[in-house]
Amino acid sequence: MYHRPPLEGPRQPANRPGLVLPGALLGLLLVLALLAAGCGMGSAVTNYIDSTDTGLRKRVSVAPFTSGPANMKEQAVALQQAIIQNLAKQGGVVVADFAALQGEMEKVPKSITNPEDRAIEAGRLSGYNALLAGNITDLSVQRMLKGVYGFRDNTPFLTLEVELRMVDVTTGTVVGQEAFKKQEKLDDMTAEAIEGGGQPDAKLVSKLMAEMTKETTAWVTRHVSALPWGGVVLEVNGDRVRVSVGRDTGLSPGSVLTVYGLGERIKAGTGQELSLAGPRVGRIKLTELGARSSWAEIVERASESKAVKEAVEKTRKAKEDAQRHAKEAVEKAKKAEEKAKELAAEGKDDKEARAAARTAREAAERAKEIVIADVPPPPNFQVGQWVRTH
């Protein structure tokens, strides 16, 4: 059974005037916000992004793990450290200090009040790729009915439950959320003692934690490996662009990257805003690599590409064709109406001529209503746009 621990104390916005939150509390707010949000919308949005960038080193920050059971706080810290150490050994990953992210959150515009959104925005501008949050949600005795009906045993188990949640910082979408459960069978006397307020055997808890650590670290490894690498545009200065690409990503001077505009902003059921991938803006080539950010030169603008020029030319021709068609339809309608009038003047009531004139006039009106929209110009390079290797 999954139990979410209650929030200890009131939740305050990170940007409240005159309020300074301690680092630990700010971390707690972020973790609780991450664990509280749903993941269905995030999974769907993530499908817009392919995973061809998985070979680059990604910056991952792990928020302080929390614990619902008061007696498992040390184990929460130990689990977090085990995951961090495993990520460091994994290769292709740069584990970023969460305290540094908290400092960057102070620079986020005060208009962004949600703690998770503030952390994501700070992570994007700092070149992070993912945020991981974890929570030990339960350590209790759970009973399981086994056997044939009428002869069932109410078998007690010591049950440990943990929930992990990973967010793709570049897109603001959830790439993974899962609840894990580990159990160890107990005898009735031991189970009743724990249910009565006693502490479970430390060795048994350690065994469950070891199994949990193995499974959760494997889960984190899989999700980080599958996570597409991404960066953002930090500054635009003429034909030069500064991006959140550092030497630690594995890219070198001369590497060519593709920049995409931010697409539609949609809101999940939790209120979290998510960005869809927008149109292609152009390509840039890295020239000056720094530790956390780099300068690049613009080598291609989508607005100047052959495909855009062809689309503009095709639209121009379509407009000309539509105008010609409308003009011809009007001329045809005039001739049909004149013929009907001539017949009427001669004392002939030609129903077919009148019907043809009416049909031609209706066709002319429809032709005049045809509107060919201009090709929308691709967005120019702007701060906050996505950077990919493809």
Contacts in CASP RR format, 6 or more apart in sequence:
PFRMAT RR
TARGET T0000
AUTHOR 0000-0000-0000
METHOD contacts of the structure
MODEL  1
MYHRPPLEGPRQPANRPGLVLPGALLGLLLVLALLAAGCGMGSAVTNYID
STDTGLRKRVSVAPFTSGPANMKEQAVALQQAIIQNLAKQGGVVVADFAA
LQGEMEKVPKSITNPEDRAIEAGRLSGYNALLAGNITDLSVQRMLKGVYG
FRDNTPFLTLEVELRMVDVTTGTVVGQEAFKKQEKLDDMTAEAIEGGGQP
DAKLVSKLMAEMTKETTAWVTRHVSALPWGGVVLEVNGDRVRVSVGRDTG
LSPGSVLTVYGLGERIKAGTGQELSLAGPRVGRIKLTELGARSSWAEIVE
RASESKAVKEAVEKTRKAKEDAQRHAKEAVEKAKKAEEKAKELAAEGKDD
KEARAAARTAREAAERAKEIVIADVPPPPNFQVGQWVRTH
1 138 0 8 1.000
1 142 0 8 1.000
2 137 0 8 1.000
2 138 0 8 1.000
2 161 0 8 1.000
2 163 0 8 1.000
2 179 0 8 1.000
3 137 0 8 1.000
3 138 0 8 1.000
3 140 0 8 1.000
3 161 0 8 1.000
4 35 0 8 1.000
4 137 0 8 1.000
5 66 0 8 1.000
5 67 0 8 1.000
5 68 0 8 1.000
5 69 0 8 1.000
5 135 0 8 1.000
5 137 0 8 1.000
7 32 0 8 1.000
11 29 0 8 1.000
11 32 0 8 1.000
12 19 0 8 1.000
12 21 0 8 1.000
12 29 0 8 1.000
13 113 0 8 1.000
13 114 0 8 1.000
13 115 0 8 1.000
14 21 0 8 1.000
14 26 0 8 1.000
14 29 0 8 1.000
14 105 0 8 1.000
14 113 0 8 1.000
14 115 0 8 1.000
14 118 0 8 1.000
15 110 0 8 1.000
15 112 0 8 1.000
15 113 0 8 1.000
15 118 0 8 1.000
21 29 0 8 1.000
23 99 0 8 1.000
23 102 0 8 1.000
24 64 0 8 1.000
26 102 0 8 1.000
26 105 0 8 1.000
26 115 0 8 1.000
27 63 0 8 1.000
27 64 0 8 1.000
27 98 0 8 1.000
27 102 0 8 1.000
28 64 0 8 1.000
28 66 0 8 1.000
29 115 0 8 1.000
30 63 0 8 1.000
30 115 0 8 1.000
30 116 0 8 1.000
30 119 0 8 1.000
30 131 0 8 1.000
30 133 0 8 1.000
31 63 0 8 1.000
31 64 0 8 1.000
31 65 0 8 1.000
31 66 0 8 1.000
31 133 0 8 1.000
31 134 0 8 1.000
31 135 0 8 1.000
32 66 0 8 1.000
33 114 0 8 1.000
33 115 0 8 1.000
33 116 0 8 1.000
33 119 0 8 1.000
34 63 0 8 1.000
34 116 0 8 1.000
34 131 0 8 1.000
34 133 0 8 1.000
34 134 0 8 1.000
34 165 0 8 1.000
34 167 0 8 1.000
35 133 0 8 1.000
35 134 0 8 1.000
35 135 0 8 1.000
35 163 0 8 1.000
35 165 0 8 1.000
36 270 0 8 1.000
37 116 0 8 1.000
37 165 0 8 1.000
37 174 0 8 1.000
37 268 0 8 1.000
37 270 0 8 1.000
37 271 0 8 1.000
37 272 0 8 1.000
38 174 0 8 1.000
38 177 0 8 1.000
38 268 0 8 1.000
38 269 0 8 1.000
38 270 0 8 1.000
39 165 0 8 1.000
39 174 0 8 1.000
39 176 0 8 1.000
39 177 0 8 1.000
40 174 0 8 1.000
40 268 0 8 1.000
41 173 0 8 1.000
41 174 0 8 1.000
41 266 0 8 1.000
41 268 0 8 1.000
41 269 0 8 1.000
41 274 0 8 1.000
42 173 0 8 1.000
42 174 0 8 1.000
42 175 0 8 1.000
42 268 0 8 1.000
42 274 0 8 1.000
43 173 0 8 1.000
43 174 0 8 1.000
43 175 0 8 1.000
43 176 0 8 1.000
45 171 0 8 1.000
45 173 0 8 1.000
45 266 0 8 1.000
45 274 0 8 1.000
45 276 0 8 1.000
46 168 0 8 1.000
46 171 0 8 1.000
46 173 0 8 1.000
46 174 0 8 1.000
46 175 0 8 1.000
48 276 0 8 1.000
48 277 0 8 1.000
49 168 0 8 1.000
49 171 0 8 1.000
49 228 0 8 1.000
49 277 0 8 1.000
50 228 0 8 1.000
50 390 0 8 1.000
51 226 0 8 1.000
51 227 0 8 1.000
51 228 0 8 1.000
52 228 0 8 1.000
52 389 0 8 1.000
52 390 0 8 1.000
53 228 0 8 1.000
53 229 0 8 1.000
53 230 0 8 1.000
53 388 0 8 1.000
53 389 0 8 1.000
53 390 0 8 1.000
54 225 0 8 1.000
54 226 0 8 1.000
54 227 0 8 1.000
54 228 0 8 1.000
54 229 0 8 1.000
55 92 0 8 1.000
55 229 0 8 1.000
56 92 0 8 1.000
56 229 0 8 1.000
56 230 0 8 1.000
56 249 0 8 1.000
56 250 0 8 1.000
56 251 0 8 1.000
56 389 0 8 1.000
57 91 0 8 1.000
57 92 0 8 1.000
57 93 0 8 1.000
57 94 0 8 1.000
57 229 0 8 1.000
57 248 0 8 1.000
57 249 0 8 1.000
57 250 0 8 1.000
58 92 0 8 1.000
58 93 0 8 1.000
58 94 0 8 1.000
58 129 0 8 1.000
58 130 0 8 1.000
58 224 0 8 1.000
58 227 0 8 1.000
58 229 0 8 1.000
58 230 0 8 1.000
58 249 0 8 1.000
59 93 0 8 1.000
59 94 0 8 1.000
59 95 0 8 1.000
59 96 0 8 1.000
59 126 0 8 1.000
59 127 0 8 1.000
59 128 0 8 1.000
59 129 0 8 1.000
59 130 0 8 1.000
59 248 0 8 1.000
60 87 0 8 1.000
60 93 0 8 1.000
60 94 0 8 1.000
60 95 0 8 1.000
60 96 0 8 1.000
60 128 0 8 1.000
60 129 0 8 1.000
60 130 0 8 1.000
60 131 0 8 1.000
60 132 0 8 1.000
60 224 0 8 1.000
61 95 0 8 1.000
61 96 0 8 1.000
61 97 0 8 1.000
61 98 0 8 1.000
61 100 0 8 1.000
61 101 0 8 1.000
61 123 0 8 1.000
61 128 0 8 1.000
61 130 0 8 1.000
61 131 0 8 1.000
61 132 0 8 1.000
62 80 0 8 1.000
62 83 0 8 1.000
62 84 0 8 1.000
62 87 0 8 1.000
62 95 0 8 1.000
62 98 0 8 1.000
62 131 0 8 1.000
62 132 0 8 1.000
62 133 0 8 1.000
63 98 0 8 1.000
63 131 0 8 1.000
63 132 0 8 1.000
63 133 0 8 1.000
63 134 0 8 1.000
64 77 0 8 1.000
64 80 0 8 1.000
64 98 0 8 1.000
65 76 0 8 1.000
65 77 0 8 1.000
65 79 0 8 1.000
65 80 0 8 1.000
65 133 0 8 1.000
65 134 0 8 1.000
65 135 0 8 1.000
65 136 0 8 1.000
66 73 0 8 1.000
66 76 0 8 1.000
66 134 0 8 1.000
66 135 0 8 1.000
66 136 0 8 1.000
67 73 0 8 1.000
67 75 0 8 1.000
67 76 0 8 1.000
67 135 0 8 1.000
67 136 0 8 1.000
68 135 0 8 1.000
68 136 0 8 1.000
68 137 0 8 1.000
68 138 0 8 1.000
69 136 0 8 1.000
69 138 0 8 1.000
69 139 0 8 1.000
69 140 0 8 1.000
71 139 0 8 1.000
71 199 0 8 1.000
72 136 0 8 1.000
72 139 0 8 1.000
75 136 0 8 1.000
75 205 0 8 1.000
75 209 0 8 1.000
76 134 0 8 1.000
76 135 0 8 1.000
76 136 0 8 1.000
78 209 0 8 1.000
79 134 0 8 1.000
79 136 0 8 1.000
79 162 0 8 1.000
79 209 0 8 1.000
79 212 0 8 1.000
79 213 0 8 1.000
79 216 0 8 1.000
80 134 0 8 1.000
82 213 0 8 1.000
82 217 0 8 1.000
83 132 0 8 1.000
83 213 0 8 1.000
83 216 0 8 1.000
83 217 0 8 1.000
83 220 0 8 1.000
84 95 0 8 1.000
86 217 0 8 1.000
86 220 0 8 1.000
86 221 0 8 1.000
87 93 0 8 1.000
87 95 0 8 1.000
87 220 0 8 1.000
87 221 0 8 1.000
87 224 0 8 1.000
88 95 0 8 1.000
90 221 0 8 1.000
90 224 0 8 1.000
90 225 0 8 1.000
93 224 0 8 1.000
94 248 0 8 1.000
96 126 0 8 1.000
96 128 0 8 1.000
100 126 0 8 1.000
101 119 0 8 1.000
101 122 0 8 1.000
101 123 0 8 1.000
101 126 0 8 1.000
101 128 0 8 1.000
101 131 0 8 1.000
103 122 0 8 1.000
104 122 0 8 1.000
104 123 0 8 1.000
104 125 0 8 1.000
104 126 0 8 1.000
105 118 0 8 1.000
105 119 0 8 1.000
105 122 0 8 1.000
107 122 0 8 1.000
107 125 0 8 1.000
108 118 0 8 1.000
108 121 0 8 1.000
108 122 0 8 1.000
108 125 0 8 1.000
109 121 0 8 1.000
112 118 0 8 1.000
112 121 0 8 1.000
114 272 0 8 1.000
116 167 0 8 1.000
116 272 0 8 1.000
117 272 0 8 1.000
117 273 0 8 1.000
119 131 0 8 1.000
120 131 0 8 1.000
120 167 0 8 1.000
120 169 0 8 1.000
120 172 0 8 1.000
123 131 0 8 1.000
123 169 0 8 1.000
124 169 0 8 1.000
124 170 0 8 1.000
124 231 0 8 1.000
124 232 0 8 1.000
124 244 0 8 1.000
124 384 0 8 1.000
125 232 0 8 1.000
125 234 0 8 1.000
125 244 0 8 1.000
126 244 0 8 1.000
126 292 0 8 1.000
127 169 0 8 1.000
127 231 0 8 1.000
127 232 0 8 1.000
127 244 0 8 1.000
127 245 0 8 1.000
127 292 0 8 1.000
127 293 0 8 1.000
128 169 0 8 1.000
129 168 0 8 1.000
129 169 0 8 1.000
129 170 0 8 1.000
129 227 0 8 1.000
129 229 0 8 1.000
129 230 0 8 1.000
129 231 0 8 1.000
130 166 0 8 1.000
130 167 0 8 1.000
130 168 0 8 1.000
130 169 0 8 1.000
130 175 0 8 1.000
130 224 0 8 1.000
130 227 0 8 1.000
131 166 0 8 1.000
131 167 0 8 1.000
131 169 0 8 1.000
132 164 0 8 1.000
132 165 0 8 1.000
132 166 0 8 1.000
132 220 0 8 1.000
133 164 0 8 1.000
133 165 0 8 1.000
133 166 0 8 1.000
134 162 0 8 1.000
134 163 0 8 1.000
134 164 0 8 1.000
134 165 0 8 1.000
135 162 0 8 1.000
135 163 0 8 1.000
136 160 0 8 1.000
136 161 0 8 1.000
136 162 0 8 1.000
137 161 0 8 1.000
137 162 0 8 1.000
137 163 0 8 1.000
137 179 0 8 1.000
138 159 0 8 1.000
138 160 0 8 1.000
138 161 0 8 1.000
139 158 0 8 1.000
139 159 0 8 1.000
139 160 0 8 1.000
139 161 0 8 1.000
139 200 0 8 1.000
139 205 0 8 1.000
140 158 0 8 1.000
140 159 0 8 1.000
140 194 0 8 1.000
141 156 0 8 1.000
141 157 0 8 1.000
141 158 0 8 1.000
141 159 0 8 1.000
141 186 0 8 1.000
141 191 0 8 1.000
141 194 0 8 1.000
141 195 0 8 1.000
142 156 0 8 1.000
142 157 0 8 1.000
142 159 0 8 1.000
142 183 0 8 1.000
143 154 0 8 1.000
143 155 0 8 1.000
143 156 0 8 1.000
143 157 0 8 1.000
143 191 0 8 1.000
144 154 0 8 1.000
144 155 0 8 1.000
144 157 0 8 1.000
145 152 0 8 1.000
145 153 0 8 1.000
145 154 0 8 1.000
145 155 0 8 1.000
146 152 0 8 1.000
146 153 0 8 1.000
146 155 0 8 1.000
147 153 0 8 1.000
155 185 0 8 1.000
156 185 0 8 1.000
156 186 0 8 1.000
156 187 0 8 1.000
156 188 0 8 1.000
156 190 0 8 1.000
156 191 0 8 1.000
157 183 0 8 1.000
157 184 0 8 1.000
157 185 0 8 1.000
157 186 0 8 1.000
158 183 0 8 1.000
158 184 0 8 1.000
158 186 0 8 1.000
158 191 0 8 1.000
158 194 0 8 1.000
158 200 0 8 1.000
158 204 0 8 1.000
158 205 0 8 1.000
158 208 0 8 1.000
159 181 0 8 1.000
159 182 0 8 1.000
159 183 0 8 1.000
160 181 0 8 1.000
160 182 0 8 1.000
160 183 0 8 1.000
160 205 0 8 1.000
160 208 0 8 1.000
160 209 0 8 1.000
160 212 0 8 1.000
161 179 0 8 1.000
161 180 0 8 1.000
161 181 0 8 1.000
161 182 0 8 1.000
162 179 0 8 1.000
162 180 0 8 1.000
162 212 0 8 1.000
162 216 0 8 1.000
163 177 0 8 1.000
163 178 0 8 1.000
163 179 0 8 1.000
163 180 0 8 1.000
164 176 0 8 1.000
164 177 0 8 1.000
164 178 0 8 1.000
164 180 0 8 1.000
164 216 0 8 1.000
164 219 0 8 1.000
164 220 0 8 1.000
165 174 0 8 1.000
165 176 0 8 1.000
165 177 0 8 1.000
166 174 0 8 1.000
166 175 0 8 1.000
166 176 0 8 1.000
166 177 0 8 1.000
166 220 0 8 1.000
166 223 0 8 1.000
166 224 0 8 1.000
166 227 0 8 1.000
167 173 0 8 1.000
167 174 0 8 1.000
167 175 0 8 1.000
168 174 0 8 1.000
168 175 0 8 1.000
168 227 0 8 1.000
168 228 0 8 1.000
170 228 0 8 1.000
170 230 0 8 1.000
170 231 0 8 1.000
170 232 0 8 1.000
170 386 0 8 1.000
171 274 0 8 1.000
171 275 0 8 1.000
171 277 0 8 1.000
171 386 0 8 1.000
172 272 0 8 1.000
172 274 0 8 1.000
172 275 0 8 1.000
173 274 0 8 1.000
175 223 0 8 1.000
175 226 0 8 1.000
175 227 0 8 1.000
176 223 0 8 1.000
178 219 0 8 1.000
180 212 0 8 1.000
180 215 0 8 1.000
180 216 0 8 1.000
180 219 0 8 1.000
182 208 0 8 1.000
182 211 0 8 1.000
182 212 0 8 1.000
182 215 0 8 1.000
183 208 0 8 1.000
184 204 0 8 1.000
184 207 0 8 1.000
184 208 0 8 1.000
186 194 0 8 1.000
190 201 0 8 1.000
194 200 0 8 1.000
228 388 0 8 1.000
229 249 0 8 1.000
229 388 0 8 1.000
229 389 0 8 1.000
230 386 0 8 1.000
230 387 0 8 1.000
230 388 0 8 1.000
231 243 0 8 1.000
231 244 0 8 1.000
231 245 0 8 1.000
231 386 0 8 1.000
231 387 0 8 1.000
231 388 0 8 1.000
232 243 0 8 1.000
232 244 0 8 1.000
232 384 0 8 1.000
232 385 0 8 1.000
232 386 0 8 1.000
232 387 0 8 1.000
233 241 0 8 1.000
233 242 0 8 1.000
233 243 0 8 1.000
233 259 0 8 1.000
233 381 0 8 1.000
233 382 0 8 1.000
233 383 0 8 1.000
233 384 0 8 1.000
233 385 0 8 1.000
233 387 0 8 1.000
234 242 0 8 1.000
234 243 0 8 1.000
234 244 0 8 1.000
234 293 0 8 1.000
234 383 0 8 1.000
234 384 0 8 1.000
235 241 0 8 1.000
235 242 0 8 1.000
235 383 0 8 1.000
236 242 0 8 1.000
236 381 0 8 1.000
236 382 0 8 1.000
236 383 0 8 1.000
238 298 0 8 1.000
239 297 0 8 1.000
239 298 0 8 1.000
240 287 0 8 1.000
240 295 0 8 1.000
240 296 0 8 1.000
240 297 0 8 1.000
240 298 0 8 1.000
241 259 0 8 1.000
241 284 0 8 1.000
241 295 0 8 1.000
241 296 0 8 1.000
241 297 0 8 1.000
241 298 0 8 1.000
241 381 0 8 1.000
242 293 0 8 1.000
242 294 0 8 1.000
242 295 0 8 1.000
242 296 0 8 1.000
243 257 0 8 1.000
243 284 0 8 1.000
243 293 0 8 1.000
243 294 0 8 1.000
243 296 0 8 1.000
243 387 0 8 1.000
244 292 0 8 1.000
244 293 0 8 1.000
244 387 0 8 1.000
245 251 0 8 1.000
245 257 0 8 1.000
245 286 0 8 1.000
245 289 0 8 1.000
245 293 0 8 1.000
245 294 0 8 1.000
245 296 0 8 1.000
245 387 0 8 1.000
246 289 0 8 1.000
246 290 0 8 1.000
246 291 0 8 1.000
246 292 0 8 1.000
246 293 0 8 1.000
246 294 0 8 1.000
247 289 0 8 1.000
247 290 0 8 1.000
247 291 0 8 1.000
247 294 0 8 1.000
248 291 0 8 1.000
251 257 0 8 1.000
251 286 0 8 1.000
251 289 0 8 1.000
251 294 0 8 1.000
251 389 0 8 1.000
252 286 0 8 1.000
252 289 0 8 1.000
253 286 0 8 1.000
253 287 0 8 1.000
253 288 0 8 1.000
253 289 0 8 1.000
254 285 0 8 1.000
254 286 0 8 1.000
254 287 0 8 1.000
255 285 0 8 1.000
255 286 0 8 1.000
255 389 0 8 1.000
256 283 0 8 1.000
256 284 0 8 1.000
256 285 0 8 1.000
256 286 0 8 1.000
256 299 0 8 1.000
257 283 0 8 1.000
257 284 0 8 1.000
257 285 0 8 1.000
257 286 0 8 1.000
257 296 0 8 1.000
257 387 0 8 1.000
257 388 0 8 1.000
257 389 0 8 1.000
258 280 0 8 1.000
258 282 0 8 1.000
258 283 0 8 1.000
258 387 0 8 1.000
258 388 0 8 1.000
258 389 0 8 1.000
258 390 0 8 1.000
259 280 0 8 1.000
259 281 0 8 1.000
259 282 0 8 1.000
259 283 0 8 1.000
259 284 0 8 1.000
259 381 0 8 1.000
259 385 0 8 1.000
259 386 0 8 1.000
259 387 0 8 1.000
259 388 0 8 1.000
260 277 0 8 1.000
260 278 0 8 1.000
260 279 0 8 1.000
260 280 0 8 1.000
260 281 0 8 1.000
260 385 0 8 1.000
260 386 0 8 1.000
260 387 0 8 1.000
260 388 0 8 1.000
261 277 0 8 1.000
261 278 0 8 1.000
261 279 0 8 1.000
261 280 0 8 1.000
261 281 0 8 1.000
261 379 0 8 1.000
261 382 0 8 1.000
261 385 0 8 1.000
261 386 0 8 1.000
262 275 0 8 1.000
262 278 0 8 1.000
262 384 0 8 1.000
262 385 0 8 1.000
262 386 0 8 1.000
263 275 0 8 1.000
263 276 0 8 1.000
263 277 0 8 1.000
263 278 0 8 1.000
263 279 0 8 1.000
264 275 0 8 1.000
264 276 0 8 1.000
264 278 0 8 1.000
265 273 0 8 1.000
265 274 0 8 1.000
265 275 0 8 1.000
265 276 0 8 1.000
266 273 0 8 1.000
266 274 0 8 1.000
266 276 0 8 1.000
267 273 0 8 1.000
267 274 0 8 1.000
268 274 0 8 1.000
277 386 0 8 1.000
278 386 0 8 1.000
279 302 0 8 1.000
279 378 0 8 1.000
279 379 0 8 1.000
280 302 0 8 1.000
280 378 0 8 1.000
281 301 0 8 1.000
281 302 0 8 1.000
281 378 0 8 1.000
281 379 0 8 1.000
281 380 0 8 1.000
281 381 0 8 1.000
281 382 0 8 1.000
281 385 0 8 1.000
282 298 0 8 1.000
282 300 0 8 1.000
282 301 0 8 1.000
282 302 0 8 1.000
282 305 0 8 1.000
282 378 0 8 1.000
282 381 0 8 1.000
283 298 0 8 1.000
283 299 0 8 1.000
283 300 0 8 1.000
284 296 0 8 1.000
284 297 0 8 1.000
284 298 0 8 1.000
284 299 0 8 1.000
284 387 0 8 1.000
285 296 0 8 1.000
285 297 0 8 1.000
285 299 0 8 1.000
286 294 0 8 1.000
286 295 0 8 1.000
286 296 0 8 1.000
287 294 0 8 1.000
287 295 0 8 1.000
287 296 0 8 1.000
287 297 0 8 1.000
288 294 0 8 1.000
288 295 0 8 1.000
298 381 0 8 1.000
301 378 0 8 1.000
301 380 0 8 1.000
301 381 0 8 1.000
302 308 0 8 1.000
302 378 0 8 1.000
303 377 0 8 1.000
303 378 0 8 1.000
303 380 0 8 1.000
308 375 0 8 1.000
308 377 0 8 1.000
308 378 0 8 1.000
311 375 0 8 1.000
312 375 0 8 1.000
315 372 0 8 1.000
315 373 0 8 1.000
315 374 0 8 1.000
315 375 0 8 1.000
318 372 0 8 1.000
319 372 0 8 1.000
322 367 0 8 1.000
322 370 0 8 1.000
322 372 0 8 1.000
325 367 0 8 1.000
325 370 0 8 1.000
326 364 0 8 1.000
326 367 0 8 1.000
326 368 0 8 1.000
326 370 0 8 1.000
329 360 0 8 1.000
329 363 0 8 1.000
329 364 0 8 1.000
329 366 0 8 1.000
329 367 0 8 1.000
329 368 0 8 1.000
330 364 0 8 1.000
330 367 0 8 1.000
330 368 0 8 1.000
332 360 0 8 1.000
332 363 0 8 1.000
332 364 0 8 1.000
333 357 0 8 1.000
333 360 0 8 1.000
333 361 0 8 1.000
333 363 0 8 1.000
333 364 0 8 1.000
335 360 0 8 1.000
336 353 0 8 1.000
336 356 0 8 1.000
336 357 0 8 1.000
336 359 0 8 1.000
336 360 0 8 1.000
336 361 0 8 1.000
337 357 0 8 1.000
337 360 0 8 1.000
337 361 0 8 1.000
339 353 0 8 1.000
339 356 0 8 1.000
339 357 0 8 1.000
340 350 0 8 1.000
340 353 0 8 1.000
340 354 0 8 1.000
340 356 0 8 1.000
340 357 0 8 1.000
343 349 0 8 1.000
343 350 0 8 1.000
343 353 0 8 1.000
344 350 0 8 1.000
379 385 0 8 1.000
END
